[in-house]
Amino acid sequence: MTTNGPLHLVPLPSTAAAPETPHRGPGAPIGNQNARKHGYYAKALLPEEEALLHEAIELRDLRPEIAFMRVKLLSLISNPTTPDELLIKAVGTLTRLMAVQDRLTR
């Protein structure tokens, strides 16, 4: 079929509702402390470990988990009764977290 005039496109009506507020991204707002106060880490950390972790909590990627593993690894290393198998697993977990963080930041 041939036409002799310009082609006019008619826009289709949108079926999606326009958002009322702009999307800010996933997760809690920056600075939210709910996970630290009420989450899993609140149960897993000793008070002195929490102070060390709090220094590294400002970031929004895997760096807080890497910091957590480093603090726990230091605690494990400091305890002479820690089984070698547990130290090996902790180091392996830390290594994997660091590898994923490296891939995320490329």
LINMO-V677933 format. One record per pair of residues at least 4 apart in sequence whose C-alpha atoms are under 8 Angstrom apart, sorted by the first residue. I is the first residue (numbers start at 1). J is the second residue. D is the distance in Angstrom with one decimal. If there is no record, write none. Layout:
I_J_D ; I_J_D
This chain:
19_23_7.9 ; 28_32_6.2 ; 31_58_7.2 ; 33_37_6.1 ; 34_38_5.7 ; 34_39_6.9 ; 35_39_4.3 ; 35_40_7.3 ; 35_41_7.4 ; 35_42_7.7 ; 36_40_7.8 ; 36_41_6.2 ; 36_42_5.6 ; 37_42_5.7 ; 38_42_6.0 ; 39_43_7.3 ; 40_44_6.5 ; 41_45_6.0 ; 42_50_7.9 ; 45_49_5.6 ; 45_50_5.7 ; 46_50_6.2 ; 47_51_6.5 ; 48_52_6.6 ; 49_53_6.2 ; 49_71_6.5 ; 49_72_7.7 ; 50_54_5.9 ; 51_55_6.9 ; 52_56_7.5 ; 52_71_7.1 ; 53_57_6.4 ; 53_64_7.5 ; 53_67_6.3 ; 53_68_6.0 ; 53_71_7.1 ; 54_58_7.9 ; 56_63_7.3 ; 56_64_5.7 ; 56_67_6.2 ; 57_63_7.9 ; 57_64_5.2 ; 58_64_7.7 ; 59_63_6.5 ; 59_64_6.6 ; 60_64_7.8 ; 61_101_7.6 ; 62_66_6.2 ; 62_97_7.1 ; 62_101_5.9 ; 63_67_6.0 ; 63_101_7.3 ; 64_68_6.1 ; 65_69_6.2 ; 65_97_7.7 ; 66_70_6.2 ; 66_94_6.3 ; 66_97_6.3 ; 66_98_6.8 ; 67_71_6.2 ; 68_72_6.2 ; 69_73_5.9 ; 69_90_7.3 ; 69_93_7.8 ; 69_94_6.1 ; 70_74_6.1 ; 70_94_7.3 ; 71_75_6.3 ; 72_76_6.2 ; 73_77_6.1 ; 73_87_7.2 ; 73_90_6.4 ; 73_91_7.4 ; 74_78_6.1 ; 75_79_6.5 ; 76_82_6.0 ; 76_87_6.9 ; 77_82_7.1 ; 77_87_7.3 ; 82_86_6.9 ; 82_87_7.2 ; 83_87_6.7 ; 84_88_6.2 ; 85_89_6.2 ; 86_90_6.1 ; 87_91_6.1 ; 88_92_6.1 ; 89_93_6.1 ; 90_94_6.2 ; 91_95_6.1 ; 92_96_6.2 ; 93_97_6.2 ; 94_98_6.2 ; 95_99_6.2 ; 96_100_6.2 ; 97_101_6.1 ; 98_102_6.1 ; 99_103_6.4 ; 100_104_6.2 ; 101_105_6.3 ; 102_106_6.5
